[in-house]
């Protein structure tokens, strides 16, 4: 999923609990699915940010030389303005874009 093009809100939105548990039948299961997806999204965003900031990294470890790099600041600000991983995962779950399964229910003997 491209988190940059997501329709997820930037601010916290109050959700109806009954809407979240329609698909699974259990609110706790829905929250567990959303939290696992949020963890995946946050790892993906962190890797993407680290890769972009690595391009501007300086390897001089002297305390006297501190450089302010405009590109790094702009990239960091951009990522700060993105919706949080939890909001992205919740939006994906509501739209039905999250694949999940319960191994205990899938057992066929």
N, C-alpha and C positions, 0 to 999 in steps of 0.2 A: 504494500500500500504506500502511496505517496502521501506522507503526512503533511506536506506543504499545500496540497490541493484539497485537503479535507474540509468538510463543512462543519467540523466540530466547533462549538463555541469556545471562545478564549476564557470566558468567565465561568464560574460554577453555575450550573442550572439545576433547579429542583426537578426531580424526575418522579413519575408515578411508579411506585414499587410494583404494582400489578402489571404494568407494561413490561417491566424488566423480567418478570418471572413467567410471562406467557409462554415463551419458547421452551423453557426447561421445566416449568412446573414447581420450581423451588427457588426462592430468592437467594439463598445461600450458594446454591450451585451457580446461579447467574453471576453473583459477585465474584466467586472464585474464578470463573471463566474470564470475566472482565479484568481481574487483577493479574492473571497470568498473561493475558494479551498486553496489558499495560507494561508489564516487565519486559516483554519482547520488544515493544515499541521504544521504551526508554533505552534499552541496550543499543538498538539500531540508531537512534538519534545520537547517542553518546559516541558511537563509532564514527558516524558521519561527521560530527563536530570535531572530533579528535583528528580525523584525517584532513579536514580542511585547515585546522589550526597548525598541523604539523608542517604544512607548506611554508609557514611564516616563522617557524621556530628558529631561534638563534641558539647556538651551542656555546656561547661565551658565558661562563658562570662567574663573572666578576660583579661585585656589588656596586662598583662605581659606574658601570655602564648599564643604564636602564633606558631602554628604547620604548617609545610609545608607538605602536604600530597601528595605524588607522584601519587597515584591513582586518586585523584581528578583532578590533573593537566593534567594527560593523558586523562581522560574522557573529560575534557573541551576542550583540543586541538583537540580531535577526532571530537567533535561536531562543532568546529569552522571550520574544513576542509570540512564539508558536504556542498553540494549546498544549497543555500538559498531557502526558502520556495516558493518564486515567481518563481524561475527557475524550481523547482520540479513541481509546479502546471502547468506551461506552457508546460513542457514536457508531463505531463499526458494529458493535453488538446489536444495537437498535436497528441498523440498516440491514442486518443479516449477512454481513461480510466476514463473520468469524466462523471458521469451521471448528467444531468441537465434537467430542464423542466421549462416552462413558464406558470404559473397558469392562466394568462389572455388569453392565446391561447388554453388552455386545456378545457375551459368551453364548455360544451355541453348542450344545452337547449332543 
